Structures are given as C-alpha cells and as structure tokens.
C-alpha cells in the first residue's frame, strides 16, 4: 500500500476526524460550560493581576537602576502632557 492510499482512505483516519469526536466534545462542553467559564474567568483575572504587579515592580526596578533614563522619560511625559489639548 502506498502513502497516497492511506491519505485517500477514510478508514485509515483516526477517530478524531468525523462526527464521533465532535459529538463527544459537545457533550463534555455542554455539562459544565458556565462553571468552567466562571472558573477560567477568575483564573484569568488572577493571572492578569499578578502580571500587572510584576510589570509595575519591573518598571520600578528599571527606574532605580537607570535614573538618567527614568528622568528623561518623566520629562518627555511632562512635555506631552503640557502640549496635549483637551
């Protein structure tokens, strides 16, 4: 049997292709969608809060380690705010 025959033969494909795999995923997904969505949403918020804390800490560390660059960034921000028109 050649490689091309395996590609064309639907019986040679695994069970993941077709209605059987989709049906099983649909049944498993329908049972706890709301609960999983809330849990994953809470987990996402926790991960985001941790990321923002670490980002803030990293920015503070960078400002302490490179004071000249931090001062220049503050000056640029002040100039942007002065020239900003409401």
C-alpha positions as CSV (number, residue, x, y, z in Angstrom):
1,X,0.0,0.0,0.0
2,X,1.4,3.4,-1.0
3,X,1.4,6.5,1.2
4,X,-1.2,8.1,-1.1
5,X,-3.6,5.3,-0.5
6,X,-3.6,6.0,3.3
7,X,-4.4,9.6,2.7
8,X,-7.4,8.8,0.5
9,X,-8.8,6.0,2.6
10,X,-11.3,7.4,5.2
11,X,-11.0,4.2,7.3
12,X,-7.3,4.8,7.7
13,X,-8.0,8.1,9.5
14,X,-8.2,8.2,13.3
15,X,-11.4,8.6,15.3
16,X,-10.6,12.3,15.9
17,X,-11.9,13.2,12.5
18,X,-15.6,12.9,12.0
19,X,-18.8,13.2,13.9
20,X,-17.8,10.9,16.8
21,X,-15.1,13.2,18.1
22,X,-17.2,16.3,17.7
23,X,-20.2,14.7,19.5
24,X,-18.0,13.8,22.5
25,X,-16.6,17.3,22.7
26,X,-20.1,18.7,22.5
27,X,-21.4,16.5,25.3
28,X,-18.5,17.3,27.6
29,X,-18.6,21.0,26.8
30,X,-22.4,21.3,27.5
31,X,-22.3,19.9,31.0
32,X,-20.0,22.5,32.7
33,X,-19.6,25.5,30.4
34,X,-21.0,28.0,32.8
35,X,-18.9,26.7,35.7
36,X,-15.7,26.4,33.6
37,X,-16.3,29.9,32.2
38,X,-16.5,31.4,35.7
39,X,-13.5,29.5,37.0
40,X,-11.4,30.3,33.9
41,X,-12.5,34.0,34.1
42,X,-11.4,34.2,37.8
43,X,-8.2,32.4,37.0
44,X,-7.6,34.9,34.1
45,X,-8.2,37.8,36.4
46,X,-5.7,36.4,39.0
47,X,-3.1,35.9,36.3
48,X,-3.6,39.4,34.9
49,X,-3.4,40.9,38.4
50,X,-0.1,39.0,39.1
51,X,1.3,40.1,35.7
52,X,0.5,43.7,36.3
53,X,2.1,43.6,39.8
54,X,5.2,42.1,38.3
55,X,5.3,44.6,35.5
56,X,5.0,47.5,37.9
57,X,7.8,46.0,40.0
58,X,10.0,45.6,37.0
59,X,9.4,49.2,36.0
60,X,10.3,50.5,39.4
61,X,13.5,48.4,39.4
62,X,14.4,49.8,36.0
63,X,13.8,53.3,37.2
64,X,16.1,52.7,40.2
65,X,18.8,51.1,38.1
66,X,18.8,53.6,35.3
67,X,17.9,57.0,36.9
68,X,19.0,59.1,33.9
69,X,16.7,57.2,31.6
70,X,13.9,57.4,34.1
71,X,14.3,61.2,34.5
72,X,14.3,61.6,30.7
73,X,11.1,59.6,30.4
74,X,9.5,61.7,33.1
75,X,10.5,64.9,31.2
76,X,9.1,63.6,27.9
77,X,5.8,62.6,29.7
78,X,5.6,66.1,31.2
79,X,6.1,67.7,27.8
80,X,3.5,65.5,26.2
81,X,1.0,66.5,29.0
82,X,1.8,70.2,28.5
83,X,1.2,70.2,24.8
84,X,-1.9,68.0,25.0
85,X,-5.0,69.9,24.0
86,X,-8.3,69.0,25.8
